[in-house]
Amino acid sequence: MRASQFAKLTAFVAVAEHASFTRAATQLGISNPSLSHAIRSLEDQLGVRLLNRTTRNVALTEAGAELLAHLNPALERFEKALDVVNGFRAKLGGTLRVAVHPVAAGTIVPSLIARFSAQNPDIRLEIYVDRERGDIVGNHFDAGIQVDGGVAQDMIAVPIGGQFRFLTVVAPGYLAGKAPPSHPGDLKQHKCIEYFGTGRNADLRWRFRKGENQVELEVRGSLAVNDADLALRAALEGIGIVQLPELVVAPYIAEGRLVSVVADWCSQSTEFVLFYPGRRLVPLKLRALIDFFRQESKKPLRVKPDDSVRDSACIEHHLKPSQGQAHASTAAMVA
């Protein structure tokens, strides 16, 4: 229905209910001549007279009465629909659909959503593990959680969980009878597990830093996977060396099932972000999630890795990234 036609029908209902052009015009906030023109235009469009009017009275014709009888239920449903929509603006509640990176889903997200749900019991969260990094708008998600650098430029991103780095690790059994790599270049002599979390065209280079020295290299091995958990399991089975987020491998290092190699070289670091489309008219339920994550981003990452895998150079680089570096780092292996 066109807006002009809806306006004419609304004008007709007002006149019919008030039995007066003057009172109807006052209710609608328009002039008497404008109202009279709208009614005449509607009658001309329909080809029937809807109102009989004299200088003193206004009365419905048979056709007008029939139209009003059908319009009133429709307008009531329309008003109820508007009330429902207005409820979204005024009430903190409803369902939030969030697409989450698999690594985030298995590490930082469970504790975060537990605290968010405790603070917002009327909001229902639907969490989908997003292995394809799909279009959150096209797939009807309210927001997503991905690694920094893996979010479209037209999205608004809020850092969550703090910075975390990658560790290069291997099962002790793999190193039996082999010289452990001490320099990134030594990795070319070993089987490495390739993790292409963003697809076959992902940047598979491993990056290292030691003081002013930086090294990037492409690794090769007998196994390439697109799932961080599978890459971890393969490393635990002794298939090869892998580079994964510290928060993923730290528990296994603490248990002695994995050991860090080239530990005096600091690998790349990144962070997860909550992202969503646009700043305008953000629903209250999504605003609550955004504000929660903004507050949580001020807290340190809730991971306690084994102290033996930390060296002073990496600690300084990890905890004090430059302002540009913090957002320019791209986790190609985990994205």
DANORBEL-V716736 format. One line per field, one symbol per residue. ss: DSSP state (h for helix, s for strand, l for the rest). A space follows every 50 residues. Layout:
BEGIN
ss = ???
END
This chain:
BEGIN
ss = llhhhhhhhhhhhhhhhhllhhhhhhhhlllhhhhhhhhhhhhhhhllll sssllllssslhhhhhhhhhhhhhhhhhhhhhhhhhhhhhlllsssssss lhhhhhllhhhhhhhhhhhlllssssssslllllllllllllssssslll llllsssssssssssssssslhhhhllllllllhhhhhhllsssslllll llllssssssllssssssllllsssllhhhhhhhhhllllssssshhhhh hhhhllllsslllllsslsssssssssllllllhhhhhhhhhhhhhllll llllllhhhllhhhhhhhhlllhhhhhhlllllll
END
